[in-house]
């Protein structure tokens, strides 16, 4: 069965946030080969990896890697021409943008976040939104409420809810069902909450929401090999069509094979 990883990372010097893992391009491609992953979304993080390097990596991979630009909405809206910045990203070859409120230390319900998300949608960029919102800098409502509000405010923008809200997975899944512009991503959560009650929620989501769910490794946090092995274990009793939807088909429909190359 084909495999499409929704979330992988690299850095120029190969160092990672935890100071331990190898985040080099070479290791990423080796791990993708080991897991027989056909394509992956190469997702940026402001202050961790620069966007031009993501384009370099995507080009050198023969479009096996789809570049997703790291964006800080506070900077993108500073000059009042956010639509121009989003258009420039799309024209340079990016397939989407990544927003990480927790790492960036900003409020996910700041009006500038929705402004960037709406502008991204206007130029055809998919928004990857980290949904593990808890941070010291800002007290935030539950992931369910934040995602629900943003989905309503940005109803014409396709939003990939990265990590599915973590421990709030089942409730977030209900929000995804209510909003056709939302896609539920299980990266990190599928591995980090193994052995908890979230396992039952993962099983329900994979059985009942397979056409709206995608999976990624969050490499180098976890490897594609171990992530897709866990996915196979969780979906062993499901029909092949449901397993294929989650493993690759949903992302392949969101990002056809020519995505990115046409704008490069």
N, C-alpha and C positions, 0 to 999 in steps of 0.2 A: 504494500500500500504506500502511495506517495505521502510525503510529510512536508509540511510548511510550518516553520517556527515563527510565531508571532512576535517574539521579542528577544533580540540578542544585542550585545554591546561589544565595542572595542575601544581602546585608547591608543594614542600615537606611540606611547612608550611601553605599552603592555601592562602598566600597573593599574590596579583596581582599587576601588574605594576602601575595601577592607585591608589593603596592604598585603594580601596573600595570593589572591587568585591571578592567573595569567589572563589578561584581557587583550592579548595580541591578535591581530588578524590571522596570522598563521595558525594559532591554536584554534581559533573559531572555525576556520575552514576544515581543519583536521577533525574537530569534534562533529561538525556537520557531516563529513564523510563517514565517520564511524557510526553515526546514527542513521545514515542514509536519508538525510534531510535534503530535499531538492532546492528549497528556497527559504529565505528568512528575512524578516524585517529588521534592518540594522538601525537601531534607535539611538538618537543622540541625547546628551544630557548637558545643558549649559554649564560651563565651568569644569566639565570633566573631559569632554572631547569636542573639538571644533567641527562645525558643520562641513567645511571644505574637505576634511579628512574622510568624512562619511561618503562623500561623492567619489573620492579617490578609491576607497575600498569597494564601493558598488561597481565602479567601472572596471576595476581589476578582477572582479569576480565574474565578469561576463553577465551582469544583471542577475546573478544568483542572489545577491543581497539587494534589498530594496531600501534606499536611504530615507530615513525619517528624521527631519531636522529637530534638534533641541531648541526650544524657544522659551524665553522668559517674557511673559506678557507685560511686565512692567517696562521692559526696554522696548518691546515691539510697538507699544502704544505711545511712547514718549514724544514722538514727533508728529503725532496726529495723522499719520498716513499708513496705518496698519495694513490696509488692503494692498498697498503698493509693495510692502515687504512680503506679504503672503504670496502675491503674484510673482515676485522675483524668485522666491523659493521654488514655486511650482515650475517656473520656466527654466530654472537651473537643473531640474531633474528630480527634485524631492517628490515623494509620493504622499507624504503626510508630515505632521508636526507632533512633537512630544511635549506635554506639559507635566511638570513634576512639582506640584505645590509644596510638598513636604521637604524635598531637597532644596528647593528654591527659597523656602521660608516665607511664602505668601499665602494669603487667604484664597482658597479655591472659589469662593463666592465673591471675590473682588470683581467689580464690573469690568475691569480690563481683561479678565480671563474670558468672559463670554464674548467680549468684543473681538478678541483674537480668534476664538473658535468660530464665530460667525463669518469672519473674514476668510478664514481658511476654507470653510465650506463653500464660499462663493467662488473660489478659484479651483475647486475640486480636490483640495487636500483633505485627507482623513486625519482626524485628531485622535492621538493616543493620549489618554488621560490616566495618570497614576491615581488610583483610588484609595491608596493607603494614606489617608489625609492627616492622621493624628500627628501633631507636632507641638513643641513647646511655644513657638512664636505666636500661634493663634489657636484659640479654642474653636473647634469646628463642630458642626452638627454631624450626625451619623452619615456614613458614606451613602446610605440610601437616600437621604434627603438632598445631599449635595448633587448626586448624579441625577435625581429626578428634576431638580431645579434647572440644572445646566441642559439637560435633554430638552426641556420645554423652551428654554430661552434660545436654544440653538437647534431648532427642530429640523432645519434643512442641512445640517452638518452631520456627517457620519462620525460617530464617536466610538472608539474602542475603549471600553472600561477595563483598563489593565488591572490584573490581580483580582477582579471581581469583588472588590470590597473586603478581601480577606475573610475574617470570621463572620462577616455580614453577608456572605455569599448568597444564601437562599433568598434573603430579602432583596438583595440587589438583582437577582434573577427575575424577581417579580416586576421590578422597575423596567428591566430590559424587555420583558414581554409586553409592557404597556407602551413602549416607544420604539417605533420601527427604525429610528436612526441610531439605535444603540446596538453594539456588539459586545458580548460578554467574553472577556479574556480570563483564562485560568492560570496564566503564568505565575510562578512563585507560590501561589496558594495551593496548587495541586501537589507541591512538594513540601512546603514549609509546615502545613497543617496535617501531614500524614499521621494517622493514629488518633486523631481527635474526632469530635462529632462532625466536623466539616466533611469527613469522608462520606457520610451519609448524604450530605447536601450535594457533594460532587456527583454521587451516583444518581440522584434525582435530576440534577441539571443535565447531565449527559444523556439520560433517558428521554427527558421531556422537552429539552430546549436545544437539541443537537444542531438545528439549522441556524442558530444564532450564537454559537459558541466556538471560540478558537483557543488554541493552546500554544504556549511558548515556554522556553527553558529559562528565560532571564539570564542566559549565559553572560558572564561567567559565574553567576550565583549558583546555578545548577547547570548540568550539561544536557544537551539535547538527548543523548543516549538514555540517561536515567529518567528524564522527563517523559519521553515517549514510551519507555518501558512501563512506567507507572500508568500512563494513559491506557495502554493496552490491557493492563491488569484490571483497570476500572471499567473497561468497556468490553471485556471478554465475552459477555453474554448478550451483547447488543447486535442487531443486524449490521451487516457490512456497510450498508448505506449510511447509517448513523455514525459509525466509526469513521468512515471516509469524510463525512461532513466536517467533523471536528478536527481530524488529523490534517486535512488540506483543502477540502473543497470550498469551505466558506471563505477562507482567505484567498483562494484562487479566483473566486468570483469577485471579491472586493478589489483584488489587484491582478488583473489579467496579465499574461506573460509579457505583453508589450509595455506595461506600466512602467514609467520612469524613463525607459529608453527613448520614447517618442519626444520627451521634453528635454532630454540631455543635450 
